Amino acid sequence: MAYHALTLSKEVTDWLEAGVCDVPLDNVEGAARCEPGQPVRLLSPAGSLCAIGIADPENELVRVMALEREGFSSIDSRLLRARVQRALELRAGFGLARENTTHRLIHGAGDGLSGLGVDVYGEFGVAYAYSRGLMSIGRTVAQLLLEELGLAGLVLKLRGRDVAQAGSVKQEIVGASPPERSIAREGDAQFEVHLLSGLNVGLFTDMREHRAGLARYVRDKRVLNTFSYTGSLSVAAARAGARSVTSIDLAAGVQKWARANFELNALDPSAHRFETGEVMRFVEKAGREGETYDLVIVDPPTVSAAKAGVWSMRKDYPELIARCIRLLPKGGLLWLSANSRELPPLATLARDAFTRQKRSGQVLSLGGLPPDYPTLPAQADDRYLQVCLFRAF
């Protein structure tokens, strides 16, 4: 596809100099007429080349792939290989190796590859393209990772805005196809992953270090894990010596998956509790019946429209936090996470919930994305993850 020249305003050229690489489409005159995936040359008001990029009308963005001063004149294999090699060098410096831990290989704009993400699970990986126009670059990046890292294969998935149902995900295989079920490792822990199914494969790499961090808080504790999904946080708690772990999730299928993850880690599922049901109702009933837990984990999806219940983080999370505080004895711990950019700070939500329950609390830790999820200082909203720990009195 031929490059299309777009002239920028002085304001947008200043943004590029400040490090912005995701430019709103309506701030670039003529960009809205570009085809999805159209390569563009971005020109200064005086007509000189500022950057090269990709038009992504599906996400209403122009994605800058390289500034002029970097010395790349086109979005080709030389540029993409340089980006991939730099990304792999960063992870290697952290001691992350595909053989022994899941992690993120490519994280969008932070790695100079806006609109793309790649996670590794042993000898296979999953790549995400966040619009149809980025699928071609996604294929090239996937092939380069096979060459540079020695992966057996990657599943490239389209993660566009209109992908609402897991079963409708468009995906293709680069290299060898992974088995239907694989085993991913995080140190000594093992988790079953389904790399060919939907967008969510069973293990979120952005929570890796938070799973490991649970160990210091759970020994001999009664733990409740809400929205437990495939049980990775429950496994982490049980492996670290929790007295009991109760996992609650709406889907019976993922509860079966969670039990399998317990068995993979030589943990007896019958020594713990697996509840299938709607989280808000479970927590409310537990409060009425006087149940208490030493640690309550709340790691919800942003939205859910499952037939048995509808969840909206913005609407429902404040009430759920208040209900979970009711389950905590004095000194009990509340572990909260959120992956929504639109949600207020969790510390603010927790403060309001403690006040509603006429209790007080302490903030013990505030966390976010691990270092294999780099972001740009100029794009603060890209740091979407909040993880907070509170102590209740």
HELIX and SHEET records of a PDB file:
HELIX    1   1 LYS A   10  ALA A   18  1                                   9    
HELIX    2   2 LEU A   25  ASN A   27  5                                   3    
HELIX    3   3 ALA A   31  ARG A   33  5                                   3    
HELIX    4   4 PRO A   57  ASN A   59  5                                   3    
HELIX    5   5 GLU A   68  GLU A   70  5                                   3    
HELIX    6   6 SER A   77  GLY A   93  1                                  17    
HELIX    7   7 GLY A  108  ASP A  111  5                                   4    
HELIX    8   8 ARG A  132  LEU A  134  5                                   3    
HELIX    9   9 MET A  135  LEU A  149  1                                  15    
HELIX   10  10 ALA A  166  SER A  168  5                                   3    
HELIX   11  11 THR A  205  MET A  207  5                                   3    
HELIX   12  12 ARG A  208  GLY A  213  1                                   6    
HELIX   13  13 ALA A  215  VAL A  218  1                                   4    
HELIX   14  14 SER A  232  ARG A  239  1                                   8    
HELIX   15  15 ALA A  252  LEU A  264  1                                  13    
HELIX   16  16 PRO A  269  ALA A  271  5                                   3    
HELIX   17  17 VAL A  279  ARG A  288  1                                  10    
HELIX   18  18 MET A  313  ILE A  325  1                                  13    
HELIX   19  19 LEU A  346  ARG A  356  1                                  11    
HELIX   20  20 ALA A  380  ASP A  382  5                                   3    
SHEET    1   A 5 HIS A   4  THR A   7  0                                        
SHEET    2   A 5 PRO A  39  LEU A  43  1                                        
SHEET    3   A 5 LEU A  49  ASP A  56 -1                                        
SHEET    4   A 5 LEU A  61  LEU A  67 -1                                        
SHEET    5   A 5 ASP A  22  PRO A  24 -1                                        
SHEET    1   B 5 HIS A 103  HIS A 107  0                                        
SHEET    2   B 5 LEU A 116  TYR A 121 -1                                        
SHEET    3   B 5 PHE A 124  ALA A 129 -1                                        
SHEET    4   B 5 GLY A 153  LEU A 158  1                                        
SHEET    5   B 5 GLN A 171  GLY A 175 -1                                        
SHEET    1   C 2 SER A 182  GLU A 186  0                                        
SHEET    2   C 2 ALA A 189  VAL A 193 -1                                        
SHEET    1   D 7 ARG A 273  THR A 276  0                                        
SHEET    2   D 7 SER A 244  ASP A 249  1                                        
SHEET    3   D 7 ARG A 222  THR A 226  1                                        
SHEET    4   D 7 LEU A 295  VAL A 298  1                                        
SHEET    5   D 7 LEU A 333  ALA A 338  1                                        
SHEET    6   D 7 GLN A 386  ALA A 392 -1                                        
SHEET    7   D 7 GLY A 361  GLY A 367 -1                                        
SHEET    1   E 2 VAL A 303  SER A 304  0                                        
SHEET    2   E 2 TRP A 311  SER A 312 -1                                        
END                                                                             
